[in-house]
């Protein structure tokens, strides 16, 4: 027997709720791509125009784009 059929809500409402939760998880996954180590963050605050600061920003942007592409591949983002 299908477990979804025994639940009190309609399958359509459950499907919508599940998709919404997956979108929230996808957003959390992308936000993890913006993680910067405390030491790197302190360095960036002290040296906003250094090459290392620029490299950190570029790495974070690359990580965000990579996460977005992965989620698009699984059709979690449009």
Backbone as a printed PyTorch tensor [residue, N CA C, xyz], in Angstrom:
tensor([[[  0.8390,  -1.1810,   0.0000],
         [  0.0000,   0.0000,   0.0000],
         [  0.8860,   1.2480,   0.0000]],

        [[  0.4990,   2.2400,  -0.7360],
         [  1.2310,   3.4910,  -0.8420],
         [  1.0280,   4.3100,   0.4320]],

        [[  2.1300,   4.6840,   1.0930],
         [  2.0390,   5.4300,   2.3560],
         [  1.4010,   6.7970,   2.1560]],

        [[  1.5950,   7.4070,   0.9970],
         [  0.9970,   8.7180,   0.7440],
         [ -0.5260,   8.6580,   0.7090]],

        [[ -1.0670,   7.5470,   0.2470],
         [ -2.5200,   7.4230,   0.1620],
         [ -3.1680,   7.3800,   1.5360]],

        [[ -2.4450,   6.9360,   2.5410],
         [ -3.0310,   6.8230,   3.8800],
         [ -2.9470,   8.1180,   4.6820]],

        [[ -2.2860,   9.1310,   4.1430],
         [ -2.1720,  10.4090,   4.8440],
         [ -3.4460,  11.2340,   4.6530]],

        [[ -3.7800,  12.0880,   5.6470],
         [ -5.0380,  12.8340,   5.5800],
         [ -5.0850,  13.9260,   4.5070]],

        [[ -3.9600,  14.4820,   4.1150],
         [ -3.9460,  15.5480,   3.1120],
         [ -3.9520,  14.9560,   1.7060]],

        [[ -4.3370,  15.7740,   0.7610],
         [ -4.3270,  15.3150,  -0.6210],
         [ -2.8930,  15.1660,  -1.1100]],

        [[ -2.7220,  14.3190,  -2.1230],
         [ -1.3870,  14.1230,  -2.6810],
         [ -0.8640,  15.4080,  -3.3020]],

        [[ -1.7400,  16.1960,  -3.8940],
         [ -1.3030,  17.4500,  -4.5120],
         [ -0.7440,  18.4030,  -3.4670]],

        [[ -1.4070,  18.5220,  -2.3320],
         [ -0.9280,  19.4050,  -1.2660],
         [  0.3910,  18.8970,  -0.7000]],

        [[  0.5160,  17.5910,  -0.5480],
         [  1.7700,  17.0120,  -0.0480],
         [  2.9110,  17.2570,  -1.0250]],

        [[  2.6300,  17.0920,  -2.3010],
         [  3.6560,  17.3060,  -3.3220],
         [  4.1380,  18.7600,  -3.3030]],

        [[  3.2110,  19.7010,  -3.1670],
         [  3.5680,  21.1190,  -3.0940],
         [  4.4090,  21.3950,  -1.8550]],

        [[  4.0110,  20.8290,  -0.7200],
         [  4.7510,  21.0350,   0.5290],
         [  6.1630,  20.4620,   0.4360]],

        [[  6.2900,  19.2950,  -0.1590],
         [  7.6150,  18.6700,  -0.3070],
         [  8.4940,  19.5130,  -1.2200]],

        [[  7.9460,  19.9860,  -2.3360],
         [  8.7290,  20.8250,  -3.2480],
         [  9.1740,  22.1110,  -2.5600]],

        [[  8.3110,  22.6820,  -1.7560],
         [  8.6630,  23.9130,  -1.0420],
         [  9.8090,  23.6590,  -0.0650]],

        [[  9.7630,  22.5630,   0.6370],
         [ 10.8460,  22.2380,   1.5750],
         [ 12.1530,  21.9750,   0.8380]],

        [[ 12.0620,  21.3450,  -0.3070],
         [ 13.2640,  21.0930,  -1.0960],
         [ 13.8670,  22.4140,  -1.5570]],

        [[ 13.0250,  23.3750,  -1.9260],
         [ 13.5410,  24.6890,  -2.3280],
         [ 14.2590,  25.3810,  -1.1680]],

        [[ 13.7060,  25.2390,   0.0430],
         [ 14.3730,  25.8100,   1.2220],
         [ 15.7380,  25.1490,   1.4410]],

        [[ 15.7770,  23.8380,   1.2820],
         [ 17.0570,  23.1300,   1.4190],
         [ 18.0450,  23.5630,   0.3370]],

        [[ 17.5500,  23.7870,  -0.8560],
         [ 18.4200,  24.2530,  -1.9400],
         [ 19.0020,  25.6190,  -1.5970]],

        [[ 18.1840,  26.5010,  -1.0320],
         [ 18.6760,  27.8140,  -0.6150],
         [ 19.7390,  27.6940,   0.4650]],

        [[ 19.5300,  26.7750,   1.3980],
         [ 20.5220,  26.5570,   2.4540],
         [ 21.8240,  26.0200,   1.8560]],

        [[ 21.6980,  25.1490,   0.8700],
         [ 22.8830,  24.5920,   0.2140],
         [ 23.6870,  25.7020,  -0.4600]],

        [[ 23.0040,  26.5940,  -1.1420],
         [ 23.6950,  27.7080,  -1.8060],
         [ 24.3350,  28.6240,  -0.7660]],

        [[ 23.6430,  28.8570,   0.3490],
         [ 24.2260,  29.7400,   1.3630],
         [ 25.4930,  29.1470,   1.9650]],

        [[ 25.5920,  27.8300,   1.9960],
         [ 26.8320,  27.2000,   2.4770],
         [ 28.0050,  27.5330,   1.5670]],

        [[ 27.7290,  27.7910,   0.3110],
         [ 28.7970,  28.1430,  -0.6310],
         [ 29.4090,  29.4930,  -0.2850]],

        [[ 28.7100,  30.2960,   0.5000],
         [ 29.2290,  31.6130,   0.8630],
         [ 30.0490,  31.5730,   2.1530]],

        [[ 30.2690,  30.3980,   2.6980],
         [ 31.0350,  30.2880,   3.9420],
         [ 32.4630,  30.7800,   3.7380]],

        [[ 32.8890,  31.6370,   4.6460],
         [ 34.2690,  32.1340,   4.6460],
         [ 34.8350,  31.9040,   6.0370]],

        [[ 35.9990,  31.3090,   6.0980],
         [ 36.6810,  31.0420,   7.3630],
         [ 36.8690,  32.3480,   8.1430]],

        [[ 36.7930,  32.2770,   9.4690],
         [ 36.9310,  33.4720,  10.3110],
         [ 38.2570,  34.1980,  10.0840]],

        [[ 39.3240,  33.4340,   9.9230],
         [ 40.6320,  34.0530,   9.6820],
         [ 40.6490,  34.8020,   8.3440]],

        [[ 40.0510,  34.1940,   7.3140],
         [ 39.9770,  34.8630,   6.0120],
         [ 39.1170,  36.1170,   6.0940]],

        [[ 38.0280,  36.0310,   6.8300],
         [ 37.1480,  37.1890,   6.9740],
         [ 37.8650,  38.3400,   7.6800]],

        [[ 38.6080,  38.0100,   8.7330],
         [ 39.3660,  39.0400,   9.4510],
         [ 40.4060,  39.6700,   8.5200]],

        [[ 41.0720,  38.8350,   7.7380],
         [ 42.0510,  39.3570,   6.7800],
         [ 41.3860,  40.2930,   5.7800]],

        [[ 40.2300,  39.8990,   5.2710],
         [ 39.5150,  40.7070,   4.2840],
         [ 39.1000,  42.0650,   4.8680]],

        [[ 38.7140,  42.0640,   6.1270],
         [ 38.3280,  43.3250,   6.7680],
         [ 39.5280,  44.2600,   6.9360]],

        [[ 40.6930,  43.6690,   7.2390],
         [ 41.9030,  44.4800,   7.4160],
         [ 42.5090,  44.9160,   6.0840]],

        [[ 42.3080,  44.1160,   5.0350],
         [ 42.9500,  44.3520,   3.7350],
         [ 41.9190,  44.2600,   2.6010]],

        [[ 41.0010,  45.2120,   2.5350],
         [ 39.9070,  45.0860,   1.5560],
         [ 40.3390,  45.1420,   0.0930]],

        [[ 41.5240,  45.6760,  -0.1880],
         [ 41.9410,  45.8200,  -1.5840],
         [ 43.0750,  44.8880,  -1.9820]],

        [[ 43.3490,  43.8880,  -1.1690],
         [ 44.4700,  42.9970,  -1.4840],
         [ 44.0670,  41.9570,  -2.5330]],

        [[ 45.0780,  41.3390,  -3.1270],
         [ 44.8420,  40.2890,  -4.1170],
         [ 44.2130,  39.0620,  -3.4560]],

        [[ 44.6250,  38.7730,  -2.2270],
         [ 44.0620,  37.6170,  -1.5160],
         [ 42.5710,  37.8320,  -1.2580]],

        [[ 42.1850,  39.0550,  -0.8980],
         [ 40.7740,  39.3620,  -0.6670],
         [ 39.9800,  39.1480,  -1.9550]],

        [[ 40.5160,  39.6160,  -3.0570],
         [ 39.8540,  39.4410,  -4.3450],
         [ 39.7180,  37.9530,  -4.6740]],

        [[ 40.7680,  37.1890,  -4.3900],
         [ 40.7360,  35.7530,  -4.6640],
         [ 39.6630,  35.0560,  -3.8200]],

        [[ 39.5100,  35.4870,  -2.5740],
         [ 38.4850,  34.8950,  -1.7090],
         [ 37.0950,  35.1970,  -2.2650]],

        [[ 36.8610,  36.4460,  -2.6580],
         [ 35.5700,  36.8160,  -3.2510],
         [ 35.2900,  35.9960,  -4.5080]],

        [[ 36.2850,  35.8680,  -5.3540],
         [ 36.1000,  35.1090,  -6.5910],
         [ 35.8200,  33.6350,  -6.3110]],

        [[ 36.4900,  33.0740,  -5.2940],
         [ 36.2400,  31.6810,  -4.9270],
         [ 34.8030,  31.4970,  -4.4560]],

        [[ 34.3220,  32.4230,  -3.6220],
         [ 32.9530,  32.3290,  -3.1220],
         [ 31.9580,  32.4390,  -4.2780]],

        [[ 32.1760,  33.3810,  -5.1780],
         [ 31.2800,  33.5230,  -6.3310],
         [ 31.2780,  32.2570,  -7.1880]],

        [[ 32.4550,  31.6630,  -7.3710],
         [ 32.5590,  30.4240,  -8.1420],
         [ 31.7970,  29.2920,  -7.4450]],

        [[ 31.9310,  29.2140,  -6.1170],
         [ 31.2360,  28.1790,  -5.3570],
         [ 29.7160,  28.3480,  -5.4430]],

        [[ 29.2580,  29.5970,  -5.4140],
         [ 27.8180,  29.8620,  -5.5240],
         [ 27.3080,  29.4310,  -6.9020]],

        [[ 28.0250,  29.7960,  -7.9390],
         [ 27.6200,  29.4140,  -9.2950],
         [ 27.6150,  27.8970,  -9.4570]],

        [[ 28.6100,  27.2350,  -8.8920],
         [ 28.6790,  25.7780,  -8.9740],
         [ 27.4760,  25.1440,  -8.2750]],

        [[ 27.1200,  25.6610,  -7.0900],
         [ 25.9700,  25.1350,  -6.3600],
         [ 24.6800,  25.3660,  -7.1430]],

        [[ 24.5430,  26.5480,  -7.7440],
         [ 23.3450,  26.8360,  -8.5420],
         [ 23.2340,  25.8810,  -9.7290]],

        [[ 24.3560,  25.6290, -10.4020],
         [ 24.3420,  24.7200, -11.5490],
         [ 23.9570,  23.3090, -11.1240]],

        [[ 24.4930,  22.8630,  -9.9880],
         [ 24.1480,  21.5310,  -9.4900],
         [ 22.6530,  21.4330,  -9.2110]],

        [[ 22.0980,  22.4660,  -8.5770],
         [ 20.6780,  22.4480,  -8.2380],
         [ 19.8060,  22.5510,  -9.4880]],

        [[ 20.2480,  23.2850, -10.4800],
         [ 19.5080,  23.3660, -11.7480],
         [ 19.5180,  22.0170, -12.4510]],

        [[ 20.6370,  21.3240, -12.3660],
         [ 20.7410,  20.0060, -12.9880],
         [ 19.7110,  19.0430, -12.3920]],

        [[ 19.4410,  19.1790, -11.1040],
         [ 18.4480,  18.3340, -10.4460],
         [ 17.0600,  18.9640, -10.4750]],

        [[ 16.9380,  20.0700, -11.2150],
         [ 15.6620,  20.7790, -11.4030],
         [ 15.0850,  21.2780, -10.0880]],

        [[ 15.9760,  21.6720,  -9.1640],
         [ 15.5320,  22.2520,  -7.8980],
         [ 15.4830,  23.7690,  -7.9890]],

        [[ 16.1850,  24.3190,  -8.9610],
         [ 16.1400,  25.7480,  -9.2460],
         [ 15.8270,  25.9270, -10.7160]],

        [[ 15.2850,  27.0820, -11.0410],
         [ 14.9480,  27.3410, -12.4510],
         [ 15.8750,  28.3600, -13.0300]]])
